[in-house]
Amino acid sequence: MKMRLARTDWNWITAAIVVSVAVCLVPGQVHAWTYNYRDDFSTNKAEENSYLHSIYWPQGAFPPSEPYLYHSDTDELGFGDLNDDAAILGYRFPVYPAQSPSAVNGYLNIDVRFQDSTDLVSGSLQYSLSDDGVTWSSDRQLGQGSHNISLESVSGVLYVRFRGIEVLIDNLEVFLNSSPATIEVPRDFATIQQAIEAASNGDIVEVSPGTYKGDGNWDIDFKGKTITVRSSSGPGRTTIDCSGNEGHRGFYFHQGETRNSVLRGFTIKGALLPGSEIPSDNSWNSSHPIGGGIYCENSSPSIIDCVITQCGAELGGGIGSVGGSPLIIDCTIERCQAGGFGQAQSGGYGAGIGLTKGSDARIINCIIERNIGYDKSFGAGVYCWQSRLMLSSCDISFNSAQGNVKGGGLYCGGSSAQATLERCIVSNNTAEAGGGTFSDSNARVNIINCTIADNTNSGVHVDASYIAIRNSIVWYNGGSAVSLGGSLSSNPVRYSNIEGYYSGQGNIDSDPKFASRGSDYHLRSNLGRFNSGSWIKDSFSSHSPCIDAGDPQDPIGAEPFPNNKRINMGAYGGTREASKSIGPLIIHVDGIRGSDSHTGLSRDESLRTIQKAVKEAYDGDTIMVWPGTYREAVFVEGKAITIQSADDAAVVMAPSNDYAFTFQFAESSRCVLRNFVITNCDEAAILCHSSSPELTNLTIVNNQFGITAYQGSDPSINNCIFWNNELGDLEQSHARYSCLGALEPGDSNLGNISRDPMFADINNGDYHLQSEYGRYLPKSGTWTTDSQTGPCIDGGDPGVHTGREQKPHGGRVNMGAYGGTPFASKSGPSW
């Protein structure tokens, strides 16, 4: 089973989008390709189409304790920070279902607006670009106004990542185009080599479907030109066939080709370069048995969407590199061999890919499988000697050896060798030592978020070299999971699941609970596991311990919600295919539009009652209650959740002889109630029994009693307004920075006051605070001013952030239900 990972393969995206893709016919030329994407942010399109984003949060709600995005009431997309930690929005273009046939260029248009244009330091927006989602440009700053950004990518896809603080964006438009071919084979020239000879830098040679062999169609040489040679219909229909003719390879790059020398969309089959030995590092030549399918010699081409199969050489049966820096994306290297051509049937280095003499290869989203190394060879899958190697989102599986091989999946050796494996699967490989990976001779190997499973003779073998393993799963391997007796590193394994256990910070030894051992290494989850383009739920008992078990300091990347803000272990950690975790979720409640038969996971799918949302919630979830009046007696059921208004404060009234909210199951300060008006309760607004929740920015008015606390309860009560509660405000509890009907001894030392809060219209249920600088009118959605300013404005805890209170404000949160939200009454500046 081919298990190409999610980093650059986005065919699983199912959200329908509005794009324009055109194929233009040019007289005398083949197809041109264009792509257009637009979003005015009036809908949730960005949430569906972005592959990476911060949490989306309602604009009118008190902000979360993390950076966030929100849809503004002006139909712009806002970036909200946390202590100057920026919110993130990342796209991959084209989104779906379009796919460019070759390199693209174009532009991105975007409008940028800072929240307060009079404040030159009120916000910031940066962007960076990548053509593979792995290596990014440096961040570039965007100021206020309209911007046109040039785009270019040899891979045919373009990644864009925005980082914003208190800024709004609008009218995103992306236009990409792929140039038409300038030379066509066989229309213009009979062979591919003839077409290349005639091409100039910048030209595109396009090859029609068919099987190409013989002189001019093997040993193809780019001659150092910055051209693209591509098939018109992909590798499934276009083959370079070298079968039955030893001594020929598919392509030979040796004249300083760069990233702009692009090979795309071919199958290369049957190329064999036999030889009795590997030449020394100081000797290279086209006749050497290196690179059966493709040989890169001191060159750095881009090799994209190719299949190299049934090829062989002494070094690099599929692809070989001597001093080169190839970029290899979306390729399959399969059923190739290293060595075994001489009478001794021995030798061979890197049956799939072989690198030597200071090569520096980046291999992204490739499948390297079922390749064979012969006796005493190294690296049946990949060989890296005195070279640098980045493997990202690759599947290295079912590679094997005829005899004694070191490193079934990967061999890395030499004092200047450095290999990084990130989000890779290394599985079902065989070797005499290091079925998964083998390193020696002072090499350095970094294994990050990888799954190394079902290999023979240890998953990771280290002999006199440096190793660092993080966020990885090493299970079901023959022999030892990790054999690190020769490691030169201290603390080599962290936050990983190692069968048999290996000591280190965050390490565990637990059945990872793969979806299907040996074939599908997604992690089972009772919240959702990716399965062939859709999501399925597993039983609670089979939920993987590797979910939310990676290094808590590592970013969660593109993991879908809910993700509990912690990266998963294994190859899918940090990707859109990461298995979902227990929290946190945002559960929506709308007493007007909702139904308790809904999921609650969006505004359109809102539940109807707060109590139903509490029953559905897990620890860490947030319940967003949209405006309306809720007549409920809510029992919080001991859960560590936040219940808050999603917009202008909701009103909660208890049924007859009851409490609006009851905390009686040892709730702690991790249970938060925020931004509500609680009124007309016959008993009391809130009951705390053996519990200590956080109660903040509440307006508790016209009740029999305010808050009662018994049996050792110690609720944290902050920034609240208590007014006109018949029998009193607080029983066996204390408030801070709140407005009380009457002060007890010591209350004023806690920042409390006892003054008329100056509600806008208490008789008609408008509890916004009067202000000379601006007060929100909920019926019209506009603002007005009053002749006086209430004492609760800017009266909250000075250590609490002002949240989304609009300017002008005094730099201090208001008391009451609207404090910290865009509906808080305004005040004069703090200077």
Secondary structure, DSSP 4 states (H G I P E B T S, - for coil): -----TTT--TT------EEEEEE--TTS--EEEEEEEE-SSSSHHHHH-SEEPEE--TTSPP-SS-EEEE-TTS-EEEE-BTTBPEEEEEEES-SS---SS-EEEEEEEEEEES-TT-TTS-EEEEEEESSSSS-PPPEEE-SEEEEEEEEETTS-EEEEEEEESEEEEEEEEEEEEPPPSEEETTT-SSHHHHHHH--TT-EEEE-SEEE-STTSSSEE-TT---EEEESS-TTTEEEE-TT-TTB-SEEE-S---TTSEEES-EEE--EE--SSPPPTT---TTSSB-SSEEEES---EEES-EEES-EESB-SSEEEES---EEES-EEES-EES--STT-B--B-SSEEEESS-EEEEES-EEES-EEEBTEE-SSEEEESSEEEEES-EEES-EEES-EE-SSEEEESTT-EEEEES-EEES---SB-SSEEEETT-EEEEES-EEES-SS-SEEEESBEEEEES-EEES-SS-SEE-TTB--SS-EES-EETT---STT-B-S---EEETTTEEEEP-SS-EEETTEEE---GGG--TTTT-S-TTS--TTPPSP-TTSPPSSTTTTSTTPPP-S---EEEE-TTT--TTS--SSSTT-BS-HHHHHHH--TT-EEEE-SSEEE--EE-TT---EEEESSSPEEEEPPTTSEEEEE-S---TTSEEEEEEEE--SSEEEEEES---EEEEEEEESSS-SEEEETT---EEES-EEE--TT-SEES--EES-B-SSPPTTGGGGT-B-S---EEEGGGTEEEEP-SS-EEETTTTEEE--SS--TTTT-S-TTS--TTPPSS--SSPPSSTTTTSTTSPP-----
